[in-house]
């Protein structure tokens, strides 16, 4: 009983360590691994300024960031500018530059529309005073690169990149919801006590502390 209580206490303590956050992986690149609302403002006619908050804090007025999103999560792009309609396109949009400094290389609305995600209305957020936002939950099949751009044809530098990453294998995510938390710990404990094969993390068909240790390692490593 003491051993089991120790296991439970260890797993509960570990469950408090996992949380979604934003990781900055480059000067203008941010991995946002859980759904958030991105608030859009502008710097004149040159750049979008994008802000959001999550477990890691608040990010304010980031200039045309490259945003790496997770499939299966819901992201909202709320356009609070007054003259810069926001559009999401696929990677066929002609664009030049690098992260944080992209520029749309076309002034043809037809070209932009051809590259736009469908239906176009769902991937366009008009500026104030219209209360308009894009709500997007990309699926695993949507993994890839995209662009966002301003529909004012002369505002070509108001452009940035979106990257959708497919879900990676995450062995400690026993609930399959893409997050690591107490519910995964509870699922492991239930499986461990019933000697369910999903709790046999060492693969030796023996249920002991080595399985607990392997689960803890996977849990603390987080989901990619």
LUMVOGU-295840 format. One record per atom (N, C-alpha, C): residue number from 1; residue in one letter; x, y, z. Coordinates in steps of 0.1 Angstrom, whole numbers, plus 5000, padded with zeros to 4 digits. Layout:
NODE   i aa   xx   yy   zz
NODE NUM  A    X    Y    Z
...
***
This chain:
NODE   i aa   xx   yy   zz
NODE   1  X 5008 4988 5000
NODE   1  X 5000 5000 5000
NODE   1  X 5009 5013 5000
NODE   2  X 5019 5012 5008
NODE   2  X 5028 5024 5008
NODE   2  X 5035 5027 4995
NODE   3  X 5039 5016 4988
NODE   3  X 5044 5017 4975
NODE   3  X 5034 5023 4965
NODE   4  X 5022 5019 4966
NODE   4  X 5012 5024 4957
NODE   4  X 5009 5039 4960
NODE   5  X 5009 5042 4972
NODE   5  X 5006 5056 4976
NODE   5  X 5018 5065 4971
NODE   6  X 5030 5060 4972
NODE   6  X 5042 5067 4967
NODE   6  X 5041 5069 4952
NODE   7  X 5036 5059 4945
NODE   7  X 5035 5060 4930
NODE   7  X 5024 5071 4927
NODE   8  X 5013 5070 4934
NODE   8  X 5002 5080 4932
NODE   8  X 5007 5094 4934
NODE   9  X 5014 5096 4946
NODE   9  X 5019 5109 4949
NODE   9  X 5029 5115 4939
NODE  10  X 5037 5106 4934
NODE  10  X 5047 5110 4924
NODE  10  X 5040 5114 4911
NODE  11  X 5030 5106 4907
NODE  11  X 5024 5109 4894
NODE  11  X 5015 5122 4895
NODE  12  X 5009 5124 4907
NODE  12  X 5001 5136 4909
NODE  12  X 5010 5148 4908
NODE  13  X 5022 5147 4915
NODE  13  X 5031 5158 4914
NODE  13  X 5036 5161 4900
NODE  14  X 5038 5151 4893
NODE  14  X 5043 5152 4879
NODE  14  X 5032 5159 4870
NODE  15  X 5020 5156 4873
NODE  15  X 5009 5161 4864
NODE  15  X 5008 5176 4865
NODE  16  X 5013 5182 4875
NODE  16  X 5012 5197 4877
NODE  16  X 5023 5204 4868
NODE  17  X 5032 5196 4863
NODE  17  X 5043 5202 4855
NODE  17  X 5040 5205 4841
NODE  18  X 5030 5198 4835
NODE  18  X 5028 5199 4821
NODE  18  X 5018 5210 4819
NODE  19  X 5021 5219 4809
NODE  19  X 5011 5230 4806
NODE  19  X 5015 5234 4792
NODE  20  X 5004 5240 4785
NODE  20  X 5006 5245 4772
NODE  20  X 5013 5259 4773
NODE  21  X 5021 5262 4763
NODE  21  X 5028 5275 4763
NODE  21  X 5032 5278 4749
NODE  22  X 5038 5290 4748
NODE  22  X 5044 5295 4736
NODE  22  X 5059 5294 4737
NODE  23  X 5065 5289 4727
NODE  23  X 5080 5288 4727
NODE  23  X 5085 5296 4715
NODE  24  X 5094 5306 4718
NODE  24  X 5100 5313 4707
NODE  24  X 5112 5306 4702
NODE  25  X 5111 5302 4690
NODE  25  X 5122 5293 4684
NODE  25  X 5131 5301 4674
NODE  26  X 5128 5314 4672
NODE  26  X 5136 5322 4664
NODE  26  X 5132 5337 4666
NODE  27  X 5139 5346 4660
NODE  27  X 5136 5360 4663
NODE  27  X 5122 5364 4660
NODE  28  X 5115 5358 4651
NODE  28  X 5102 5361 4647
NODE  28  X 5093 5349 4646
NODE  29  X 5097 5338 4652
NODE  29  X 5090 5325 4651
NODE  29  X 5085 5320 4665
NODE  30  X 5072 5317 4666
NODE  30  X 5066 5313 4679
NODE  30  X 5058 5301 4677
NODE  31  X 5061 5291 4685
NODE  31  X 5053 5278 4685
NODE  31  X 5042 5280 4695
NODE  32  X 5030 5280 4691
NODE  32  X 5018 5282 4700
NODE  32  X 5011 5269 4700
NODE  33  X 5013 5261 4710
NODE  33  X 5009 5247 4710
NODE  33  X 4995 5244 4715
NODE  34  X 4988 5254 4718
NODE  34  X 4974 5253 4722
NODE  34  X 4966 5264 4717
NODE  35  X 4953 5262 4715
NODE  35  X 4944 5273 4709
NODE  35  X 4944 5285 4717
NODE  36  X 4945 5297 4710
NODE  36  X 4945 5310 4716
NODE  36  X 4937 5319 4707
NODE  37  X 4934 5331 4712
NODE  37  X 4929 5342 4703
NODE  37  X 4941 5352 4700
NODE  38  X 4943 5353 4687
NODE  38  X 4953 5363 4683
NODE  38  X 4946 5376 4680
NODE  39  X 4950 5387 4686
NODE  39  X 4944 5400 4684
NODE  39  X 4953 5408 4674
NODE  40  X 4947 5413 4664
NODE  40  X 4954 5419 4653
NODE  40  X 4953 5434 4653
NODE  41  X 4964 5441 4654
NODE  41  X 4965 5456 4652
NODE  41  X 4975 5458 4641
NODE  42  X 4978 5471 4638
NODE  42  X 4987 5474 4627
NODE  42  X 4997 5485 4630
NODE  43  X 5008 5484 4623
NODE  43  X 5018 5495 4624
NODE  43  X 5017 5502 4611
NODE  44  X 5009 5512 4610
NODE  44  X 5006 5519 4598
NODE  44  X 5001 5510 4587
NODE  45  X 5007 5511 4575
NODE  45  X 5004 5502 4565
NODE  45  X 5015 5492 4562
NODE  46  X 5024 5490 4572
NODE  46  X 5036 5482 4570
NODE  46  X 5036 5469 4576
NODE  47  X 5029 5467 4587
NODE  47  X 5030 5454 4594
NODE  47  X 5017 5452 4602
NODE  48  X 5014 5439 4604
NODE  48  X 5005 5435 4614
NODE  48  X 5012 5434 4628
NODE  49  X 5005 5438 4638
NODE  49  X 5010 5436 4652
NODE  49  X 5001 5426 4659
NODE  50  X 5006 5415 4663
NODE  50  X 4998 5404 4668
NODE  50  X 5001 5401 4682
NODE  51  X 4990 5400 4690
NODE  51  X 4991 5398 4705
NODE  51  X 4983 5386 4709
NODE  52  X 4988 5379 4719
NODE  52  X 4980 5367 4725
NODE  52  X 4985 5364 4739
NODE  53  X 4978 5356 4746
NODE  53  X 4982 5352 4759
NODE  53  X 4979 5337 4761
NODE  54  X 4988 5330 4768
NODE  54  X 4986 5316 4772
NODE  54  X 4993 5314 4785
NODE  55  X 4995 5301 4788
NODE  55  X 5001 5297 4801
NODE  55  X 5015 5303 4803
NODE  56  X 5022 5306 4793
NODE  56  X 5036 5312 4794
NODE  56  X 5036 5327 4795
NODE  57  X 5025 5333 4794
NODE  57  X 5024 5348 4795
NODE  57  X 5017 5355 4784
NODE  58  X 5020 5368 4783
NODE  58  X 5013 5376 4773
NODE  58  X 5024 5381 4763
NODE  59  X 5020 5380 4750
NODE  59  X 5029 5384 4739
NODE  59  X 5022 5396 4732
NODE  60  X 5028 5407 4732
NODE  60  X 5022 5420 4728
NODE  60  X 5028 5426 4716
NODE  61  X 5020 5429 4706
NODE  61  X 5024 5436 4694
NODE  61  X 5036 5430 4687
NODE  62  X 5036 5417 4685
NODE  62  X 5047 5410 4678
NODE  62  X 5045 5413 4663
NODE  63  X 5056 5418 4656
NODE  63  X 5055 5423 4642
NODE  63  X 5055 5411 4633
NODE  64  X 5044 5409 4626
NODE  64  X 5043 5399 4615
NODE  64  X 5050 5386 4619
NODE  65  X 5046 5380 4630
NODE  65  X 5053 5368 4634
NODE  65  X 5050 5356 4625
NODE  66  X 5059 5346 4625
NODE  66  X 5056 5333 4619
NODE  66  X 5051 5325 4631
NODE  67  X 5039 5320 4629
NODE  67  X 5032 5313 4640
NODE  67  X 5031 5298 4637
NODE  68  X 5036 5290 4645
NODE  68  X 5035 5275 4644
NODE  68  X 5024 5270 4652
NODE  69  X 5014 5265 4646
NODE  69  X 5001 5260 4652
NODE  69  X 5000 5245 4653
NODE  70  X 4993 5240 4662
NODE  70  X 4991 5226 4663
NODE  70  X 4977 5221 4657
NODE  71  X 4978 5211 4649
NODE  71  X 4965 5206 4644
NODE  71  X 4956 5201 4655
NODE  72  X 4943 5203 4654
NODE  72  X 4934 5199 4664
NODE  72  X 4931 5209 4674
NODE  73  X 4939 5220 4674
NODE  73  X 4936 5231 4683
NODE  73  X 4928 5242 4675
NODE  74  X 4921 5250 4683
NODE  74  X 4913 5261 4677
NODE  74  X 4919 5274 4679
NODE  75  X 4922 5282 4668
NODE  75  X 4928 5295 4669
NODE  75  X 4919 5305 4663
NODE  76  X 4918 5317 4670
NODE  76  X 4910 5328 4665
NODE  76  X 4918 5339 4661
NODE  77  X 4916 5345 4650
NODE  77  X 4923 5357 4645
NODE  77  X 4913 5369 4645
NODE  78  X 4914 5377 4655
NODE  78  X 4904 5388 4658
NODE  78  X 4910 5401 4652
NODE  79  X 4904 5406 4642
NODE  79  X 4909 5418 4635
NODE  79  X 4904 5431 4642
NODE  80  X 4913 5437 4649
NODE  80  X 4910 5450 4655
NODE  80  X 4916 5462 4648
NODE  81  X 4921 5460 4636
NODE  81  X 4926 5471 4628
NODE  81  X 4913 5479 4623
NODE  82  X 4916 5490 4616
NODE  82  X 4905 5498 4611
NODE  82  X 4906 5499 4596
NODE  83  X 4916 5493 4589
NODE  83  X 4917 5495 4575
NODE  83  X 4925 5484 4568
NODE  84  X 4926 5472 4575
NODE  84  X 4935 5461 4570
NODE  84  X 4928 5448 4570
NODE  85  X 4920 5445 4560
NODE  85  X 4914 5431 4560
NODE  85  X 4924 5420 4560
NODE  86  X 4922 5410 4568
NODE  86  X 4932 5399 4570
NODE  86  X 4927 5387 4563
NODE  87  X 4936 5381 4555
NODE  87  X 4933 5369 4547
NODE  87  X 4943 5358 4550
NODE  88  X 4938 5345 4551
NODE  88  X 4947 5334 4552
NODE  88  X 4947 5326 4539
NODE  89  X 4959 5323 4534
NODE  89  X 4961 5317 4521
NODE  89  X 4969 5304 4522
NODE  90  X 4970 5296 4512
NODE  90  X 4979 5285 4511
NODE  90  X 4993 5290 4507
NODE  91  X 5002 5281 4505
NODE  91  X 5016 5285 4502
NODE  91  X 5018 5287 4487
NODE  92  X 5008 5288 4479
NODE  92  X 5009 5291 4465
NODE  92  X 5010 5307 4463
NODE  93  X 5006 5314 4474
NODE  93  X 5007 5329 4473
NODE  93  X 5021 5333 4470
NODE  94  X 5024 5341 4460
NODE  94  X 5037 5346 4457
NODE  94  X 5042 5355 4469
NODE  95  X 5052 5350 4476
NODE  95  X 5058 5358 4487
NODE  95  X 5073 5357 4487
NODE  96  X 5079 5368 4491
NODE  96  X 5094 5369 4492
NODE  96  X 5097 5372 4507
NODE  97  X 5110 5370 4510
NODE  97  X 5114 5374 4524
NODE  97  X 5117 5362 4533
NODE  98  X 5118 5366 4546
NODE  98  X 5121 5356 4556
NODE  98  X 5112 5359 4568
NODE  99  X 5112 5350 4578
NODE  99  X 5104 5351 4590
NODE  99  X 5105 5365 4596
NODE 100  X 5093 5371 4598
NODE 100  X 5092 5385 4603
NODE 100  X 5094 5396 4593
NODE 101  X 5097 5392 4581
NODE 101  X 5100 5402 4570
NODE 101  X 5095 5397 4557
NODE 102  X 5083 5391 4556
NODE 102  X 5078 5387 4543
NODE 102  X 5071 5398 4536
NODE 103  X 5070 5397 4523
NODE 103  X 5063 5406 4515
NODE 103  X 5055 5399 4504
NODE 104  X 5043 5402 4502
NODE 104  X 5035 5396 4491
NODE 104  X 5040 5401 4478
NODE 105  X 5043 5392 4469
NODE 105  X 5049 5396 4456
NODE 105  X 5039 5397 4445
NODE 106  X 5027 5400 4448
NODE 106  X 5016 5402 4438
NODE 106  X 5007 5413 4443
NODE 107  X 5002 5420 4433
NODE 107  X 4991 5430 4437
NODE 107  X 4978 5426 4429
NODE 108  X 4977 5414 4426
NODE 108  X 4965 5409 4419
NODE 108  X 4956 5403 4429
NODE 109  X 4944 5408 4430
NODE 109  X 4934 5402 4439
NODE 109  X 4930 5389 4434
NODE 110  X 4930 5386 4421
NODE 110  X 4926 5373 4416
NODE 110  X 4936 5363 4420
NODE 111  X 4949 5366 4420
NODE 111  X 4959 5357 4425
NODE 111  X 4958 5354 4440
NODE 112  X 4955 5364 4447
NODE 112  X 4953 5362 4462
NODE 112  X 4941 5353 4464
NODE 113  X 4930 5356 4457
NODE 113  X 4918 5348 4459
NODE 113  X 4920 5333 4455
NODE 114  X 4928 5331 4444
NODE 114  X 4931 5318 4440
NODE 114  X 4939 5310 4451
NODE 115  X 4947 5317 4458
NODE 115  X 4955 5311 4469
NODE 115  X 4948 5310 4482
NODE 116  X 4937 5316 4483
NODE 116  X 4930 5317 4496
NODE 116  X 4924 5304 4500
NODE 117  X 4924 5302 4513
NODE 117  X 4917 5290 4519
NODE 117  X 4902 5291 4517
NODE 118  X 4895 5280 4515
NODE 118  X 4881 5280 4512
NODE 118  X 4873 5275 4524
NODE 119  X 4860 5280 4525
NODE 119  X 4855 5291 4518
NODE 119  X 4861 5305 4522
NODE 120  X 4863 5313 4512
NODE 120  X 4870 5326 4514
NODE 120  X 4865 5334 4526
NODE 121  X 4852 5334 4527
NODE 121  X 4846 5343 4538
NODE 121  X 4851 5338 4552
NODE 122  X 4853 5324 4553
NODE 122  X 4857 5319 4566
NODE 122  X 4871 5322 4569
NODE 123  X 4879 5326 4559
NODE 123  X 4893 5329 4562
NODE 123  X 4897 5343 4558
NODE 124  X 4887 5352 4560
NODE 124  X 4889 5366 4559
NODE 124  X 4883 5373 4571
NODE 125  X 4891 5381 4578
NODE 125  X 4887 5389 4589
NODE 125  X 4887 5404 4585
NODE 126  X 4875 5410 4584
NODE 126  X 4874 5424 4580
NODE 126  X 4878 5433 4592
NODE 127  X 4882 5445 4589
NODE 127  X 4886 5454 4600
NODE 127  X 4874 5460 4607
NODE 128  X 4877 5467 4618
NODE 128  X 4867 5475 4625
NODE 128  X 4861 5485 4615
NODE 129  X 4848 5489 4617
NODE 129  X 4840 5486 4628
NODE 129  X 4832 5473 4627
NODE 130  X 4835 5465 4617
NODE 130  X 4829 5452 4616
NODE 130  X 4835 5443 4626
NODE 131  X 4826 5436 4633
NODE 131  X 4831 5426 4644
NODE 131  X 4833 5413 4637
NODE 132  X 4846 5411 4632
NODE 132  X 4848 5399 4624
NODE 132  X 4861 5392 4628
NODE 133  X 4861 5379 4627
NODE 133  X 4872 5371 4632
NODE 133  X 4873 5358 4624
NODE 134  X 4884 5352 4623
NODE 134  X 4886 5339 4617
NODE 134  X 4888 5329 4628
NODE 135  X 4880 5319 4628
NODE 135  X 4881 5308 4638
NODE 135  X 4885 5295 4630
NODE 136  X 4897 5290 4633
NODE 136  X 4902 5279 4625
NODE 136  X 4907 5268 4634
NODE 137  X 4902 5256 4631
NODE 137  X 4907 5244 4638
NODE 137  X 4913 5235 4628
NODE 138  X 4926 5236 4624
NODE 138  X 4932 5228 4614
NODE 138  X 4933 5214 4618
NODE 139  X 4930 5205 4609
NODE 139  X 4931 5190 4611
NODE 139  X 4945 5185 4608
NODE 140  X 4947 5172 4610
NODE 140  X 4960 5166 4607
NODE 140  X 4963 5167 4592
NODE 141  X 4953 5167 4584
NODE 141  X 4955 5167 4570
NODE 141  X 4959 5181 4565
NODE 142  X 4957 5191 4574
NODE 142  X 4961 5205 4571
NODE 142  X 4975 5209 4574
NODE 143  X 4983 5199 4578
NODE 143  X 4997 5202 4581
NODE 143  X 5004 5208 4569
NODE 144  X 5011 5219 4571
NODE 144  X 5018 5225 4560
NODE 144  X 5020 5240 4563
NODE 145  X 5024 5247 4553
NODE 145  X 5027 5261 4554
NODE 145  X 5016 5270 4547
NODE 146  X 5013 5281 4554
NODE 146  X 5003 5290 4549
NODE 146  X 5008 5305 4550
NODE 147  X 5001 5314 4545
NODE 147  X 5005 5328 4546
NODE 147  X 4992 5336 4551
NODE 148  X 4995 5347 4558
NODE 148  X 4984 5357 4560
NODE 148  X 4989 5370 4554
NODE 149  X 4979 5377 4549
NODE 149  X 4983 5390 4542
NODE 149  X 4971 5400 4543
NODE 150  X 4974 5412 4541
NODE 150  X 4964 5423 4540
NODE 150  X 4959 5424 4526
NODE 151  X 4945 5425 4525
NODE 151  X 4939 5426 4512
NODE 151  X 4940 5440 4506
NODE 152  X 4945 5449 4513
NODE 152  X 4948 5462 4506
NODE 152  X 4960 5460 4497
NODE 153  X 4958 5460 4484
NODE 153  X 4968 5455 4475
NODE 153  X 4982 5462 4476
NODE 154  X 4982 5475 4480
NODE 154  X 4994 5482 4482
NODE 154  X 5001 5480 4495
NODE 155  X 4995 5472 4504
NODE 155  X 5001 5469 4517
NODE 155  X 5008 5455 4517
NODE 156  X 5017 5453 4507
NODE 156  X 5022 5440 4505
NODE 156  X 5031 5435 4517
NODE 157  X 5037 5444 4525
NODE 157  X 5045 5440 4536
NODE 157  X 5038 5436 4548
NODE 158  X 5025 5437 4548
NODE 158  X 5016 5432 4559
NODE 158  X 5013 5417 4556
NODE 159  X 5024 5409 4557
NODE 159  X 5023 5395 4553
NODE 159  X 5032 5387 4563
NODE 160  X 5027 5375 4566
NODE 160  X 5034 5366 4575
NODE 160  X 5031 5352 4572
NODE 161  X 5038 5343 4579
NODE 161  X 5036 5328 4577
NODE 161  X 5029 5321 4588
NODE 162  X 5021 5312 4585
NODE 162  X 5015 5302 4595
NODE 162  X 5020 5288 4591
NODE 163  X 5024 5280 4601
NODE 163  X 5028 5267 4599
NODE 163  X 5019 5258 4608
NODE 164  X 5013 5248 4602
NODE 164  X 5004 5239 4610
NODE 164  X 5012 5226 4611
NODE 165  X 5014 5221 4623
NODE 165  X 5022 5209 4625
NODE 165  X 5012 5197 4628
NODE 166  X 5014 5186 4622
NODE 166  X 5006 5174 4625
NODE 166  X 5009 5169 4638
NODE 167  X 4999 5162 4645
NODE 167  X 5001 5157 4658
NODE 167  X 5013 5147 4658
NODE 168  X 5021 5147 4667
NODE 168  X 5032 5138 4669
NODE 168  X 5028 5127 4679
NODE 169  X 5035 5116 4678
NODE 169  X 5032 5105 4688
NODE 169  X 5036 5110 4702
NODE 170  X 5027 5108 4711
NODE 170  X 5029 5112 4725
NODE 170  X 5024 5101 4734
NODE 171  X 5033 5092 4738
NODE 171  X 5029 5079 4745
NODE 171  X 5022 5082 4758
NODE 172  X 5026 5093 4765
NODE 172  X 5020 5095 4778
NODE 172  X 5006 5101 4777
NODE 173  X 5001 5105 4765
NODE 173  X 4988 5111 4763
NODE 173  X 4978 5100 4762
NODE 174  X 4975 5094 4773
NODE 174  X 4966 5082 4773
NODE 174  X 4952 5085 4771
NODE 175  X 4948 5098 4772
NODE 175  X 4934 5102 4770
NODE 175  X 4932 5106 4755
NODE 176  X 4943 5108 4748
NODE 176  X 4943 5111 4734
NODE 176  X 4938 5125 4731
NODE 177  X 4938 5134 4740
NODE 177  X 4933 5148 4738
NODE 177  X 4944 5158 4734
NODE 178  X 4956 5153 4732
NODE 178  X 4967 5162 4728
NODE 178  X 4973 5170 4740
NODE 179  X 4969 5167 4752
NODE 179  X 4974 5174 4764
NODE 179  X 4979 5164 4774
NODE 180  X 4988 5168 4782
NODE 180  X 4992 5160 4794
NODE 180  X 4988 5167 4807
NODE 181  X 4980 5160 4814
NODE 181  X 4975 5165 4827
NODE 181  X 4971 5154 4836
NODE 182  X 4964 5157 4847
NODE 182  X 4960 5147 4857
NODE 182  X 4952 5136 4851
NODE 183  X 4944 5139 4841
NODE 183  X 4935 5128 4835
NODE 183  X 4944 5117 4829
NODE 184  X 4955 5121 4823
NODE 184  X 4964 5110 4818
NODE 184  X 4970 5102 4829
NODE 185  X 4974 5109 4840
NODE 185  X 4979 5102 4852
NODE 185  X 4968 5092 4857
NODE 186  X 4956 5097 4858
NODE 186  X 4945 5088 4863
NODE 186  X 4943 5076 4854
NODE 187  X 4944 5079 4841
NODE 187  X 4942 5068 4831
NODE 187  X 4954 5058 4833
NODE 188  X 4966 5063 4835
NODE 188  X 4977 5053 4837
NODE 188  X 4975 5045 4850
NODE 189  X 4971 5052 4860
NODE 189  X 4969 5044 4873
NODE 189  X 4958 5033 4871
NODE 190  X 4947 5037 4865
NODE 190  X 4937 5027 4863
NODE 190  X 4942 5015 4854
NODE 191  X 4949 5018 4844
NODE 191  X 4955 5008 4835
NODE 191  X 4965 5000 4842
NODE 192  X 4974 5006 4850
NODE 192  X 4984 4999 4858
NODE 192  X 4978 4990 4868
NODE 193  X 4968 4994 4875
NODE 193  X 4961 4986 4885
NODE 193  X 4954 4974 4879
NODE 194  X 4949 4975 4867
NODE 194  X 4942 4964 4860
NODE 194  X 4951 4956 4851
NODE 195  X 4964 4960 4851
NODE 195  X 4974 4954 4843
NODE 195  X 4970 4954 4828
NODE 196  X 4965 4966 4824
NODE 196  X 4962 4968 4810
NODE 196  X 4975 4970 4803
NODE 197  X 4976 4964 4791
NODE 197  X 4989 4965 4783
NODE 197  X 4993 4979 4780
NODE 198  X 4984 4989 4780
NODE 198  X 4988 5003 4777
NODE 198  X 4996 5009 4788
NODE 199  X 4996 5003 4800
NODE 199  X 5004 5007 4811
NODE 199  X 5018 5000 4811
NODE 200  X 5020 4991 4803
NODE 200  X 5033 4983 4802
NODE 200  X 5042 4992 4794
NODE 201  X 5048 5002 4800
NODE 201  X 5056 5012 4792
NODE 201  X 5070 5006 4789
NODE 202  X 5074 4996 4796
NODE 202  X 5087 4989 4793
NODE 202  X 5085 4978 4783
NODE 203  X 5073 4973 4781
NODE 203  X 5071 4963 4771
NODE 203  X 5075 4949 4775
NODE 204  X 5077 4947 4788
NODE 204  X 5082 4934 4793
NODE 204  X 5071 4925 4799
NODE 205  X 5059 4930 4798
NODE 205  X 5047 4922 4803
NODE 205  X 5047 4921 4818
NODE 206  X 5055 4929 4825
NODE 206  X 5055 4929 4839
NODE 206  X 5052 4944 4844
NODE 207  X 5043 4945 4853
NODE 207  X 5038 4958 4858
NODE 207  X 5045 4961 4871
NODE 208  X 5054 4970 4871
NODE 208  X 5062 4974 4883
NODE 208  X 5066 4988 4882
NODE 209  X 5075 4992 4891
NODE 209  X 5079 5006 4892
NODE 209  X 5087 5011 4879
NODE 210  X 5092 5001 4872
NODE 210  X 5099 5005 4859
NODE 210  X 5090 5011 4849
NODE 211  X 5077 5006 4849
NODE 211  X 5067 5011 4840
NODE 211  X 5063 5025 4845
NODE 212  X 5062 5027 4858
NODE 212  X 5059 5040 4863
NODE 212  X 5070 5050 4860
NODE 213  X 5083 5046 4861
NODE 213  X 5094 5054 4858
NODE 213  X 5093 5058 4843
NODE 214  X 5091 5048 4834
NODE 214  X 5090 5051 4820
NODE 214  X 5079 5060 4816
NODE 215  X 5067 5059 4823
NODE 215  X 5056 5068 4821
NODE 215  X 5060 5082 4825
NODE 216  X 5066 5083 4837
NODE 216  X 5070 5096 4842
NODE 216  X 5079 5103 4832
NODE 217  X 5089 5096 4827
NODE 217  X 5098 5101 4817
NODE 217  X 5091 5107 4805
NODE 218  X 5081 5099 4800
NODE 218  X 5074 5103 4788
NODE 218  X 5065 5115 4791
NODE 219  X 5059 5115 4803
NODE 219  X 5050 5126 4807
NODE 219  X 5058 5139 4809
NODE 220  X 5070 5138 4815
NODE 220  X 5078 5150 4817
NODE 220  X 5084 5155 4804
NODE 221  X 5086 5146 4795
NODE 221  X 5091 5150 4782
NODE 221  X 5081 5159 4774
NODE 222  X 5068 5157 4777
NODE 222  X 5058 5165 4771
NODE 222  X 5054 5159 4757
NODE 223  X 5044 5165 4751
NODE 223  X 5040 5161 4737
NODE 223  X 5048 5170 4727
NODE 224  X 5054 5164 4717
NODE 224  X 5061 5172 4707
NODE 224  X 5052 5183 4701
***
